[in-house]
Amino acid sequence: MKRWAVLTVLLYALALLMLIAPAVLIAFGGWADNGKHLGLKAIAHYYMGWHYWLWFAVLLAGQGLLLLVPVSLAERRLPARRALKVPVIVSGFFLANLTFAGLLACFCAAFKEEGFGVFGFLTPYESAEVFPSRLQLVAGMVITVGAFWFIWGVIFHKFAQADNPDALMKRAVRWLLRGSILELLVAVPSHVIVRRRDDCCAPSGTFWGVTTGLSIMLLCFGPGVFFLFAERFRRLQPKRAPEETGPELL
């Protein structure tokens, strides 16, 4: 079963690698660089950024952690309560990112480039500048994601105490899928708005919302794909012959 889980993670990694190019072309093709079409060098620039590979590693780690409980269930083992904390923490983290990405897309659509500055004012640091510094922006974003992570973690912790492992996983996947769809319903129109205004930095915020929603939506299919593999594996296994009770009597 662990091999099927690894295969599921690898398929998810392949989907993420293939997603970035069409996503960039759809989001920025024919609009960036004064209406010129994006070339291969511009698309490759996104693959070379450390931000992409950091989020790529986080998504793969989250997919692997979400498969821990399904692997135990597929192997007919009841996971301990301590193991159920893993999907609670992972689901809360991705729901926090969806909430943050949706808010960022809304702020960029409403306040243009100043939409990023909303999170900078949440930090306790004082600055003589009118707008928050880059350090304040990063700190404010981290604080916001951390606060949402804590809230969603508390919510899922209550469900973990009442639900059985199978019901908890189904609830987590269901909430992540619904949250990603809802976040996309906010991020996509926001991206269209900032594109038509020809904003400078706001499209990067709305594009982050679109990619976050798509990547987490794909992540939700991981447990389902794994169970399909596990069911297929069981069907392909030869049935064991009944054991003999003893030698035949003459």
Order of alpha helices (4+ residues) and beta strands (2+ residues): alpha-alpha-alpha-alpha-alpha-alpha-alpha-alpha-alpha
